[in-house]
Amino acid sequence: MRVAACLNATTGTVHARRAEETGRQVLLDLYREVADCYSEARVIYMVLW
């Protein structure tokens, strides 16, 4: 099982996806969710690790 997640450092909100494999589609879905949740933001910083 793989997990991809984003943490809002200000609010503590976590957006996450779990899948057998963390492929391109899983990451794109996560990025779209984050972009939709913060649609008012001009810039969204993400750290890939």
C-alpha positions, 0 to 999 in steps of 0.5 A, a space after each residue: 500500500 502506498 500513500 500520497 498526502 498533502 498537509 496544510 501547515 496552517 490548518 492541519 488539514 490533510 488531503 491523502 490518497 491510498 493505492 496499491 501503486 502510487 502512479 501518475 493518475 493517483 498523484 494527479 488526482 491528489 494535486 487536482 483535489 488540493 487545487 480545487 480546495 484552495 482555488 482562491 490561492 495564487 500559489 500552492 507550494 508542495 514539497 515532494 519527498 
